[in-house]
Amino acid sequence: DLAIESLRSMRTAIHFALGNAKNNIIMVSGPAPEVGKSFISVNLATILAQSGKCVLLIDGDIRRGYLHQYFKDSNNDIGLSNYLNGQVVETEKLIQKSEVVNLDFVARGKSPSNPSELLGSEQFVRLMEELSSQYDHVIIDTPPVLAVTDSLIISQYTGVNLVIARYAKTQMKELELTVNRFEQMGVKVNGILLNDVQREVGASYGYN
């Protein structure tokens, strides 16, 4: 599958990017909804896990995240928001096992009334430090950058930052604004990934 081969290439690029990163936390974001962030996050986490790495995938969209729907037998009863709200104290209760060997998952939990404040709290910082020490890679799927500030807040604690764009949907101006917002926060965007490029009939290679 061409999409999977492209993700394997991205895995190699991430490996080199992590060599100069401050930690092993990878953030996946995008300018707007429906660009394929969650698809990329889940499949990237799976490919990293299949290469023998211990991977944790976190649904950082505590407003509307739906990553739990990708995993069989997972649930959204307890997740990131519950921990940040103080409803859950033990981090072990957040982590769910997936059907993929070496891949664990943290759901978003119940939608809170103050998501930005929770993500900017000391509780979130301590959680990231703890989880980062327990896994080879921590991947966080985050909300659209141009819609809310959550991704910009999370990016303060991540080592590698990826932006997903969608072919024939994401506008160049949206990408420029997204990168500018990260730069204003002193955050480097390590890569922009173009998703859903359609292979032309008769073409030998393509990127999906």
Secondary structure as a PSIPRED ss2 file (coil, helix, strand):
# PSIPRED VFORMAT (PSIPRED V4.0)

   1 D C   1.000  0.000  0.000
   2 L H   0.000  1.000  0.000
   3 A H   0.000  1.000  0.000
   4 I H   0.000  1.000  0.000
   5 E H   0.000  1.000  0.000
   6 S H   0.000  1.000  0.000
   7 L H   0.000  1.000  0.000
   8 R H   0.000  1.000  0.000
   9 S H   0.000  1.000  0.000
  10 M H   0.000  1.000  0.000
  11 R H   0.000  1.000  0.000
  12 T H   0.000  1.000  0.000
  13 A H   0.000  1.000  0.000
  14 I H   0.000  1.000  0.000
  15 H H   0.000  1.000  0.000
  16 F H   0.000  1.000  0.000
  17 A H   0.000  1.000  0.000
  18 L H   0.000  1.000  0.000
  19 G C   1.000  0.000  0.000
  20 N C   1.000  0.000  0.000
  21 A C   1.000  0.000  0.000
  22 K C   1.000  0.000  0.000
  23 N C   1.000  0.000  0.000
  24 N C   1.000  0.000  0.000
  25 I E   0.000  0.000  1.000
  26 I E   0.000  0.000  1.000
  27 M E   0.000  0.000  1.000
  28 V E   0.000  0.000  1.000
  29 S E   0.000  0.000  1.000
  30 G C   1.000  0.000  0.000
  31 P C   1.000  0.000  0.000
  32 A C   1.000  0.000  0.000
  33 P C   1.000  0.000  0.000
  34 E C   1.000  0.000  0.000
  35 V C   1.000  0.000  0.000
  36 G C   1.000  0.000  0.000
  37 K H   0.000  1.000  0.000
  38 S H   0.000  1.000  0.000
  39 F H   0.000  1.000  0.000
  40 I H   0.000  1.000  0.000
  41 S H   0.000  1.000  0.000
  42 V H   0.000  1.000  0.000
  43 N H   0.000  1.000  0.000
  44 L H   0.000  1.000  0.000
  45 A H   0.000  1.000  0.000
  46 T H   0.000  1.000  0.000
  47 I H   0.000  1.000  0.000
  48 L H   0.000  1.000  0.000
  49 A H   0.000  1.000  0.000
  50 Q H   0.000  1.000  0.000
  51 S C   1.000  0.000  0.000
  52 G C   1.000  0.000  0.000
  53 K C   1.000  0.000  0.000
  54 C C   1.000  0.000  0.000
  55 V E   0.000  0.000  1.000
  56 L E   0.000  0.000  1.000
  57 L E   0.000  0.000  1.000
  58 I E   0.000  0.000  1.000
  59 D E   0.000  0.000  1.000
  60 G C   1.000  0.000  0.000
  61 D C   1.000  0.000  0.000
  62 I C   1.000  0.000  0.000
  63 R C   1.000  0.000  0.000
  64 R C   1.000  0.000  0.000
  65 G C   1.000  0.000  0.000
  66 Y C   1.000  0.000  0.000
  67 L H   0.000  1.000  0.000
  68 H H   0.000  1.000  0.000
  69 Q H   0.000  1.000  0.000
  70 Y H   0.000  1.000  0.000
  71 F C   1.000  0.000  0.000
  72 K C   1.000  0.000  0.000
  73 D C   1.000  0.000  0.000
  74 S C   1.000  0.000  0.000
  75 N C   1.000  0.000  0.000
  76 N C   1.000  0.000  0.000
  77 D C   1.000  0.000  0.000
  78 I C   1.000  0.000  0.000
  79 G C   1.000  0.000  0.000
  80 L H   0.000  1.000  0.000
  81 S H   0.000  1.000  0.000
  82 N H   0.000  1.000  0.000
  83 Y H   0.000  1.000  0.000
  84 L H   0.000  1.000  0.000
  85 N C   1.000  0.000  0.000
  86 G C   1.000  0.000  0.000
  87 Q C   1.000  0.000  0.000
  88 V C   1.000  0.000  0.000
  89 V C   1.000  0.000  0.000
  90 E C   1.000  0.000  0.000
  91 T H   0.000  1.000  0.000
  92 E H   0.000  1.000  0.000
  93 K H   0.000  1.000  0.000
  94 L C   1.000  0.000  0.000
  95 I E   0.000  0.000  1.000
  96 Q E   0.000  0.000  1.000
  97 K E   0.000  0.000  1.000
  98 S C   1.000  0.000  0.000
  99 E C   1.000  0.000  0.000
 100 V C   1.000  0.000  0.000
 101 V C   1.000  0.000  0.000
 102 N C   1.000  0.000  0.000
 103 L E   0.000  0.000  1.000
 104 D E   0.000  0.000  1.000
 105 F E   0.000  0.000  1.000
 106 V E   0.000  0.000  1.000
 107 A C   1.000  0.000  0.000
 108 R C   1.000  0.000  0.000
 109 G C   1.000  0.000  0.000
 110 K C   1.000  0.000  0.000
 111 S C   1.000  0.000  0.000
 112 P C   1.000  0.000  0.000
 113 S C   1.000  0.000  0.000
 114 N C   1.000  0.000  0.000
 115 P H   0.000  1.000  0.000
 116 S H   0.000  1.000  0.000
 117 E H   0.000  1.000  0.000
 118 L H   0.000  1.000  0.000
 119 L H   0.000  1.000  0.000
 120 G C   1.000  0.000  0.000
 121 S C   1.000  0.000  0.000
 122 E H   0.000  1.000  0.000
 123 Q H   0.000  1.000  0.000
 124 F H   0.000  1.000  0.000
 125 V H   0.000  1.000  0.000
 126 R H   0.000  1.000  0.000
 127 L H   0.000  1.000  0.000
 128 M H   0.000  1.000  0.000
 129 E H   0.000  1.000  0.000
 130 E H   0.000  1.000  0.000
 131 L H   0.000  1.000  0.000
 132 S H   0.000  1.000  0.000
 133 S H   0.000  1.000  0.000
 134 Q H   0.000  1.000  0.000
 135 Y C   1.000  0.000  0.000
 136 D C   1.000  0.000  0.000
 137 H E   0.000  0.000  1.000
 138 V E   0.000  0.000  1.000
 139 I E   0.000  0.000  1.000
 140 I E   0.000  0.000  1.000
 141 D E   0.000  0.000  1.000
 142 T C   1.000  0.000  0.000
 143 P C   1.000  0.000  0.000
 144 P C   1.000  0.000  0.000
 145 V C   1.000  0.000  0.000
 146 L C   1.000  0.000  0.000
 147 A C   1.000  0.000  0.000
 148 V C   1.000  0.000  0.000
 149 T C   1.000  0.000  0.000
 150 D H   0.000  1.000  0.000
 151 S H   0.000  1.000  0.000
 152 L H   0.000  1.000  0.000
 153 I H   0.000  1.000  0.000
 154 I H   0.000  1.000  0.000
 155 S H   0.000  1.000  0.000
 156 Q H   0.000  1.000  0.000
 157 Y H   0.000  1.000  0.000
 158 T C   1.000  0.000  0.000
 159 G C   1.000  0.000  0.000
 160 V E   0.000  0.000  1.000
 161 N E   0.000  0.000  1.000
 162 L E   0.000  0.000  1.000
 163 V E   0.000  0.000  1.000
 164 I E   0.000  0.000  1.000
 165 A E   0.000  0.000  1.000
 166 R E   0.000  0.000  1.000
 167 Y C   1.000  0.000  0.000
 168 A C   1.000  0.000  0.000
 169 K C   1.000  0.000  0.000
 170 T C   1.000  0.000  0.000
 171 Q C   1.000  0.000  0.000
 172 M H   0.000  1.000  0.000
 173 K H   0.000  1.000  0.000
 174 E H   0.000  1.000  0.000
 175 L H   0.000  1.000  0.000
 176 E H   0.000  1.000  0.000
 177 L H   0.000  1.000  0.000
 178 T H   0.000  1.000  0.000
 179 V H   0.000  1.000  0.000
 180 N H   0.000  1.000  0.000
 181 R H   0.000  1.000  0.000
 182 F H   0.000  1.000  0.000
 183 E H   0.000  1.000  0.000
 184 Q H   0.000  1.000  0.000
 185 M C   1.000  0.000  0.000
 186 G C   1.000  0.000  0.000
 187 V C   1.000  0.000  0.000
 188 K C   1.000  0.000  0.000
 189 V C   1.000  0.000  0.000
 190 N C   1.000  0.000  0.000
 191 G E   0.000  0.000  1.000
 192 I E   0.000  0.000  1.000
 193 L E   0.000  0.000  1.000
 194 L E   0.000  0.000  1.000
 195 N E   0.000  0.000  1.000
 196 D C   1.000  0.000  0.000
 197 V C   1.000  0.000  0.000
 198 Q C   1.000  0.000  0.000
 199 R C   1.000  0.000  0.000
 200 E C   1.000  0.000  0.000
 201 V C   1.000  0.000  0.000
 202 G C   1.000  0.000  0.000
 203 A C   1.000  0.000  0.000
 204 S C   1.000  0.000  0.000
 205 Y C   1.000  0.000  0.000
 206 G C   1.000  0.000  0.000
 207 Y C   1.000  0.000  0.000
 208 N C   1.000  0.000  0.000
